[in-house]
């Protein structure tokens, strides 16, 4: 799991041009794969690309699970947000126009 410390990131679809979301400092990604919530098993559901310079923190799978075991409320909230994100990716994405 990654946490955006500085910079802007685009979450892009399979074609690399479709922007599904824009992440700003304080945002995170990679939790869906760790929580094993996606329909594709442990595969990622999208790619993330930096828009300029970015600085990220990485939280290992084991590190995240250690935290979630200790703080059940955080796990419930993280899972709820992951479900929302999965539903959002099913909606029509924004095309950037790049080919």
Secondary structure, DSSP 8 states (H G I E B T S, - for coil): -EEEEEEEEEEE-TTS-EEEEEE-TT-EE-HHHHHT-STTTTS-SSEEEEEEEEEEEE--HHHHHHHHHH-HHHHHHHHHHHHHHHHHHTS--EE----
